[in-house]
């Protein structure tokens, strides 16, 4: 009888231990933020990942897993924040999280885990006279609730870029021609205010022309990259950046912009060795032509809006983690959108550049990246991913209407990229 009683007690204790172990294994231990089509708000999900890092916690970016999902340790405060922000999420046990990572680690899967460690310090290069329709990046940063500082020529030349990890170039004209808006907008107050602002800053720093000021800014930003900074540019800030470098020492601005004629032989004197991305281009020197060079494909595109898409390249998560991070998306085909610089002619992109998105039919590159010194840069053609033909004076895009924008996701990939644990490109 005693042996029987002891056996029952042993069996009961064993059952309790097993139940305890089962409960411990099944307890909520991780939060998965899926980034496939099940996600209600892709854009705010990036803001959540940034918020987690800003609180001193770590997050993991699951490359190519369900659209580039995020995962972090379960805390009730984090779960509450997800609910407040309206972001879709799933609670996983330790065992479930381990199963996800096991699937990702399989050599048969084009997936990997990128550890996100520190929230990058973000700066947006933008004039004080910026209009609300001017910049898609500030719109999406605000919507995603990611903090940023505004810097412009003075902050750049005063050495303030060293305080930041990531810099976005406002849709800017680095050639000193004020966007080549003279023909259409020279009489408008906003144009005159921007010209006055630029001329005042040029004078303050001892430059006789705005083009000289902008070249000094471009060179300072280049040094920011060389020292390990992350540079992101859209629209006209992409090609005019390289135009300024190629035209170093040349006068490419006509009298309506700087008071004297341009060098008519400028196109024969361009130095493509100075540029980061482009080669063999020619400047559009007519001051009344709304175009900077023949890099941009805007005026030669034969495509209707409904058929305007570009394709993202698929990179190896385990072997090419950097371009893989920058192309994380729930869509492989991205809706096209126009800008003062819409797309880059492929034959003018340097051979060493990593092309991440293109339209083969149109012979144009839309999204590209490369290293520079110890840093990185990304150029993204077009102005606003959810405003097909952006016009001066339009109301800014309401991102509440586009929480799942694939085009805007590419911008946010770049913002989180500096937070990732550094991985060298494998060879």
Secondary structure, DSSP 4 states (H G I P E B T S, - for coil): -HHHHHHHHHHHHHHHHHHHHHHHHHSEEEEEE--STT-S-HHHHHHHHHHHHHTT--EEEEETSTTTEEEEE--HHHHHHHHHHT---EEEEHHHHHHHHHHHH-TTSS-EEEEE-SPPPEEEE--TT--TTS-HHHHHHHHHT---EEE-HHHHHTTGGGG-SEEEE-S--TTSSGGG-HHHHTTSHHHHHHHHHHHHHHHHTT-SSHHHHHHHHHHHHHHHHHTT-EEEEETHHHHHHHHHHHTTT-----HHHHSS---TTGGGT--GGG-SSB-S--B---TTSS-SBSSB-GGG----GGG-EEEEPP--TTT-HHHHHHT--S-SEEE----SS--EEGGGB-TTSEEEEEETTTTEEEEEEEEETTEEEEEE-SS-TT-TT--TTPPPP-GGG-TT-HHHHHHHHHHHHTTBPP-PPP-
